[in-house]
Amino acid sequence: MNILKNDTSFYIEIDNNVIAYINFIYKDKQIIEVTKTFVNEAYAGRGIAKILTEELIRYVQNNNLKIIPTCSYTKNYLLKHPELSSLIY
C-alpha cells in the first residue's frame, strides 16, 4: 500500500481510485491545519487512518511544522500520544 502526497493531502489509491486520505491546509509556512481524515467504508477497520496520520506526523516532524488538529481523528490520535504534544499549535 503506497501513500501518495499532493499539496493538500496524503492519500492511498487502489486501481486508480482514492480509498483514503488525510487533508490539510497550510495556514502559513510552519503551520498546517488537518481538516479531514477519510477511509472508504470497504476498507474501514484496517488501520488505514492511523497509517495516514503517522505519515502526516513524520512529514510534520521532518519539516519542523506545527499542527492545528481540526480533524477529530487527528485530534484524538494526538491526545492518545502525549509525546507528540509539541507538534500541536
PAZAPA-4460 file (N, C-alpha, C; in steps of 0.05 Angstrom, whole numbers, plus 32768, in hexadecimal, padded with zeros to 4 digits):
% residues 89
    n_x    n_y    n_z   ca_x   ca_y   ca_z    c_x    c_y    c_z   seq   type   mol
   8011   7FE9   8000   8000   8000   8000   8012   8019   8000     1      M     A
   8011   8027   7FEA   8022   803F   7FE8   8012   8058   7FF0     2      N     A
   801F   8069   8000   8014   8083   8007   801E   8098   7FF4     3      I     A
   800C   80A6   7FE8   8013   80BC   7FD6   800E   80D6   7FE3     4      L     A
   801A   80EC   7FD8   8017   8106   7FE4   8013   811B   7FCE     5      K     A
   8001   812E   7FD3   8000   8145   7FC2   8002   815E   7FD4     6      N     A
   7FFB   8175   7FCB   7FFE   818E   7FDB   7FEC   818F   7FF3     7      D     A
   7FD6   8180   7FF3   7FC3   8183   8009   7FBB   8168   8016     8      T     A
   7FC8   8152   800F   7FC0   8139   801B   7FD4   8123   8017     9      S     A
   7FD1   810F   8029   7FDE   80F5   8025   7FC7   80E3   801E    10      F     A
   7FCB   80D0   800C   7FB4   80BF   8004   7FBE   80A4   7FF9    11      Y     A
   7FAC   8092   7FF8   7FB2   8077   7FEF   7F9E   8070   7FD8    12      I     A
   7FA9   8067   7FC2   7F99   805E   7FAB   7F9B   8040   7FA7    13      E     A
   7F86   8035   7F9F   7F85   8019   7F96   7F77   8019   7F7B    14      I     A
   7F84   800E   7F66   7F79   800E   7F4B   7F70   8029   7F42    15      D     A
   7F81   803E   7F47   7F7C   8059   7F40   7F64   8066   7F4E    16      N     A
   7F5B   805A   7F64   7F45   8066   7F73   7F50   806D   7F8F    17      N     A
   7F4B   8085   7F98   7F53   808D   7FB3   7F41   807F   7FC7    18      V     A
   7F4E   8070   7FD9   7F3E   8061   7FED   7F41   806D   8008    19      I     A
   7F54   807F   800C   7F58   808C   8026   7F69   80A5   8022    20      A     A
   7F64   80B9   8034   7F75   80D1   8033   7F74   80DF   804E    21      Y     A
   7F88   80F0   8052   7F89   8103   8068   7F8F   811E   805B    22      I     A
   7F7D   8131   805F   7F80   814C   8053   7F8B   8160   8066    23      N     A
   7F9A   8173   805C   7FA5   8189   806C   7FA7   81A2   805B    24      F     A
   7FA8   81B8   806A   7FAB   81D3   805E   7FC3   81E0   806B    25      I     A
   7FD5   81EC   805B   7FEA   81FC   8066   7FDE   8216   8070    26      Y     A
   7FE1   821C   808A   7FD8   8236   8095   7FED   824B   8091    27      K     A
   8006   8242   8092   801E   8252   808B   8034   823E   8085    28      D     A
   804D   8247   8084   8062   8235   807C   8069   8220   8091    29      K     A
   8060   8224   80A9   8068   8211   80BF   8050   8204   80CC    30      Q     A
   8038   820A   80C4   8020   8200   80D1   800D   81F4   80BC    31      I     A
   8004   81DB   80C2   7FF0   81CF   80B1   7FD7   81C8   80C2    32      I     A
   7FC0   81CC   80B6   7FA7   81C4   80C3   7F9E   81AA   80B7    33      E     A
   7F9B   8196   80C7   7F91   817C   80BD   7F73   817D   80BE    34      V     A
   7F66   817B   80A7   7F49   8181   80A5   7F38   8168   80A3    35      T     A
   7F42   8152   8098   7F31   813A   8095   7F42   8121   8090    36      K     A
   7F39   810B   809C   7F44   80F1   8096   7F2C   80E0   808D    37      T     A
   7F30   80D2   8077   7F1B   80C2   806B   7F26   80A7   8062    38      F     A
   7F17   8091   8068   7F1D   8077   805E   7F03   806B   8052    39      V     A
   7F04   8063   803A   7EED   8056   802D   7EE3   8040   803F    40      N     A
   7EC9   803E   8041   7EBC   802A   8053   7EC6   800D   804D    41      E     A
   7ECB   8007   8034   7ED5   7FEC   802D   7EF0   7FE5   8039    42      A     A
   7EFF   7FFA   8041   7F1A   7FF6   804C   7F1C   7FFD   806A    43      Y     A
   7F05   8003   8076   7F05   800B   8092   7F0E   7FF4   80A4    44      A     A
   7F19   7FFC   80BB   7F22   7FE8   80CF   7F3D   7FDB   80C9    45      G     A
   7F4B   7FE5   80B6   7F65   7FDA   80AF   7F7D   7FEB   80B8    46      R     A
   7F78   8000   80C7   7F8D   8011   80D1   7F97   8025   80BC    47      G     A
   7F88   8029   80A7   7F92   803B   8092   7F92   8058   809B    48      I     A
   7F7F   8061   80AB   7F7F   807C   80B5   7F98   8081   80C7    49      A     A
   7F9F   806D   80D6   7FB7   806F   80E7   7FD0   8070   80D6    50      K     A
   7FD1   8060   80C1   7FE9   8061   80AF   7FEC   807C   80A3    51      I     A
   7FD6   8088   8099   7FD7   80A2   808D   7FDF   80B8   80A2    52      L     A
   7FD4   80B6   80B9   7FDA   80C9   80CE   7FF7   80C8   80D6    53      T     A
   8002   80B0   80D8   801E   80AD   80DF   8030   80B7   80C8    54      E     A
   8028   80B4   80B0   8037   80C0   8099   8037   80DE   809B    55      E     A
   801F   80EA   80A1   801D   8106   80A4   802F   8110   80BB    56      L     A
   8030   8102   80D1   8040   810A   80E8   805E   8109   80E0    57      I     A
   8066   80F4   80D2   8082   80F3   80C9   8089   810C   80B8    58      R     A
   8076   8113   80A6   807A   812A   8095   807D   8144   80A5    59      Y     A
   806B   8147   80B9   806C   815E   80CB   8086   815F   80DA    60      V     A
   808F   8148   80E5   80A8   8148   80F4   80C0   814E   80E2    61      Q     A
   80C1   8142   80CA   80D7   8146   80B8   80D9   8162   80AD    62      N     A
   80C3   8170   80AD   80C2   818B   80A2   80BF   81A1   80B7    63      N     A
   80C2   8199   80D1   80C0   81AC   80E7   80A6   81BD   80E6    64      N     A
   8090   81AE   80E2   8076   81BB   80E1   8066   81B7   80FB    65      L     A
   8050   81C6   80FE   803E   81C2   8113   8022   81BB   8108    66      K     A
   8012   81AE   8118   7FF7   81A5   810F   7FE1   81B3   811E    67      I     A
   7FCD   81BC   8110   7FB3   81C3   811B   7FA1   81AC   8115    68      I     A
   7F9A   819C   8129   7F8B   8183   8124   7F6D   8187   8124    69      P     A
   7F63   8193   810F   7F46   8197   810C   7F37   817D   8108    70      T     A
   7F44   816B   80FA   7F38   8150   80F4   7F36   8141   810F    71      C     A
   7F1F   8135   8114   7F1B   8127   812D   7F2D   810E   8130    72      S     A
   7F33   8100   811A   7F44   80E9   811C   7F60   80F2   8124    73      Y     A
   7F6A   8106   8117   7F85   8110   811D   7F87   811B   813A    74      T     A
   7F72   8129   8142   7F71   8134   815D   7F73   811D   8172    75      K     A
   7F62   8108   816D   7F62   80F1   8180   7F7C   80E2   817F    76      N     A
   7F88   80DF   8168   7FA2   80D2   8166   7FB7   80E0   8176    77      Y     A
   7FB8   80FB   8173   7FCC   810B   8182   7FC6   810A   81A0    78      L     A
   7FAD   8109   81A8   7FA7   8107   81C5   7FB1   80EC   81D0    79      L     A
   7FB0   80D7   81C0   7FB9   80BD   81C9   7FD7   80BA   81C9    80      K     A
   7FE5   80CE   81BD   8002   80CD   81BB   800E   80E7   81C5    81      H     A
   800E   80EA   81E0   8017   8103   81EC   8034   810A   81E5    82      P     A
   8044   80F6   81DC   805F   80FC   81D4   8060   810D   81BA    83      E     A
   8049   8110   81AD   8048   8120   8195   803C   813C   819A    84      L     A
   8037   8143   81B3   802A   815C   81BA   8039   8174   81B0    85      S     A
   8053   8172   81AD   8063   8189   81A3   805D   8190   8186    86      S     A
   804F   817E   8178   8048   8183   815C   802E   8193   8159    87      L     A
   801F   8196   816F   8006   81A3   816E   800A   81C1   8170    88      I     A
   7FFD   81D0   815F   7FFE   81ED   815F   7FE8   81F8   8170    89      Y     A
***
